[in-house]
Structure formats: C-alpha cells, structure tokens
C-alpha cells in the first residue's frame, strides 16, 4: 500500500529541482534573477500545462503532478504545496523587512522620497483607471471591478529592490548618485507598497466593498475600511517604533539563548506569529511578516538572522514562486493578450515618467533622470506576492492574474537591457 505522503514527496522534489534548474538557466543565459526562472518553472509544471499530464518513468508511474489547480485545497498534495508556498512568502517578506534600514529610509532625503512617491502615485492611478477604461477588452467584466482595479493599481506600484540592486551591481553603479537614489527610492517604494496594500485590503474586505458612511452606529469599530486600514497602520507603526526603541533589549533577550539554532528558531517563529496576528486582525499574512522583519532590522543580531534565514529561504521561497507560476493559465492569458500588453506598457510608462520627471525636477540631468526612471521599472517579489494574494482571496480572476504576471516578467526582463545600454553609452561619452 502506497502512503499518501509519497505523492507529496515526489511532487516537492520535482518542483524544487525544476525551480533550481530554471533559476540557474535564467541567471546564466538571460542574466536575469533566478526568481524569474522559478516562476517560469511553475508555469510549466502547473495543472494548466505539463502538471496535468500523467508521468511515467519506465516501470514507475508517477501520475499527474497536479490533478486540479493548486488552489483546489480538497487535494492533499495541493494543500501541502500551497501551504509551503505561503510559508515561503512569509519567510521572503520577513527577510525583505530585515534588509530595510529604517534610519537609512528616514535619512534618505527629500529627493528619494519625492521620486518614490511619484513612482507610486502615477503607476497606481494608471493601473486603477485602466481597469475601467479597458473593460471592453476583458473576457468578462467582474462584479467587483472597483476592488480589482485597486489591486491592479497596488501591483503596479511595486519596484523590486533585489532586481534593481542586481542591475546596479552588475553595472558597478551601486555607489553612484543615480544608484543610491534608485535603491533608496526602491526601498521606500516597498514600504509605501505595503501601506497601500493595507489600505486596499481595508477597502476590499467582504463586508466593505462599498465605502462606509460614518453616521449613527457606523463608527470606526464597525466600518471595515477604516477598521482594517487603521489596525494595519497601527500594527506596522507599532512594530517599526518598537524596533527603533527596543532593539537593545530585543538583542539582549535573543543573546540569552545559547543552544545552536536559537536565532534561526526565533526568526522563523517571530515571522510566523507576525503573519498569524496580521491575518487574524484582517490584514494579509505578508504584511505581518514584513512588519516583523522591520522590528528586528535594528537589532545587533540582524546580520546573523539574515544569514540563518537564508538557507531556509533557498527551499521555501522557490516553492512559493513556483506555486505562483502554477496559477497562470496560459490559455486565459492569451485570450486577453491585448490587455496584458497595454497593462505592461502602462507599468513601464508609469515608473519611467513618474520617477523620471520627478528626478529631473529635482535637479538631475536628463540622462540621470532617464536612468532613475528605468531603474525603477522592474517589478518582482512584492508584486508577485500581491498578485497571488489577490487571486487567492478572490479579488482578481485567473485571467487578470495572468495579465499582471506577464507584466511582472516583461518589466523584469526589459529593464536590464535598457539600463545596460544607458550605462554603456555613458561610459563612451
């Protein structure tokens, strides 16, 4: 008799190996972050592609990797893979929070803040309004168009810090004026993106798709929009303030543990508890994980924490990005390819004009402003996580998920090509 866990074991092994191979391929051949390869491996292995085809290796019959979409949690294998992917997202956002130096963000100056805000407002406006203006191109106009438009706007605001940092490092421009400005603005973008997500979650709770009218008994405690937004802002602010004020005591507490693996355990447990609390008060898991990472970012053990959490992320994070890829239905994407292309163009234009014009108005040269605008184009981890969350909770349909995932892939692919050419032209001059 075959144990039920056997299917989970072989599926996990195939997902991890495929994610690693594709990640290696994308880094070596296409000079792109491995996350894009992991996402692509998920598209290939998902139920909508090869994952729905029975596999047989000689006398060994593996069967279908996925007999139904990964969001079908009545399937035990799907439940395990989906859950591991969600834990991967928690670990990833916790790690992103650890990497952000709150003091650096606060001291990054007017220029980075203005560029970041411009790079959030214009893409959000374009993403939100496009859902209404382009509704004729949709396979079907959803009943919750307002909520979907909010999430598409939020997705377009994200800038990938890791992708941007990799581009600047390869070009040896990390310490340049443009490089430091781009990185500071990208970090601020991530923080603003989480704040926007908090607001959007508040606006799209099941009880509050319509705006609350605060009158009579409709108070802060009963208005879902204000309630979730207020709790989210307080939750994030409390952990940031606590991290700034209690980092010495937090470090002393962690150092009391002497057994091997203590820092790793505290990091993982804290990220999970933070995610759990956030979900319980009506926020998203990833908001809790990110906020908890920020709390530990000022402690003296943050570098150790990052080193210890990294090996765990090597296993869990690829499962998350692969599971995100599995959500993409190529057929649905192709049926709305015109919309996908338009959204992608808007995503590029939003960052290029928003950040570029802001940079030019702040005294940067035309070339520097163009470099900053292009450097803010690539989307990545945060965008993919917001996309996956919106799909899982039923805010966006599968076809719009494919559309914004397409945008994420293209912006991450095109930015390195343009940026490398701009830097090469700069060297020639």
Secondary structure as UniProt FT lines:
FT   HELIX           5..28
FT   HELIX           34..45
FT   TURN            47..49
FT   HELIX           50..52
FT   STRAND          55..57
FT   TURN            58..59
FT   STRAND          60..63
FT   TURN            70..71
FT   TURN            73..74
FT   HELIX           76..99
FT   HELIX           102..106
FT   HELIX           109..133
FT   HELIX           135..137
FT   TURN            143..144
FT   HELIX           145..157
FT   HELIX           161..170
FT   TURN            171..172
FT   TURN            174..175
FT   HELIX           177..203
FT   TURN            206..207
FT   TURN            216..217
FT   TURN            220..222
FT   HELIX           224..255
FT   TURN            260..261
FT   HELIX           262..280
FT   TURN            281..282
FT   HELIX           285..296
FT   TURN            297..298
FT   TURN            300..301
FT   HELIX           302..326
FT   HELIX           330..335
FT   HELIX           337..361
FT   TURN            362..363
FT   HELIX           366..375
FT   TURN            376..377
FT   HELIX           381..392
FT   TURN            393..394
FT   HELIX           398..428
//
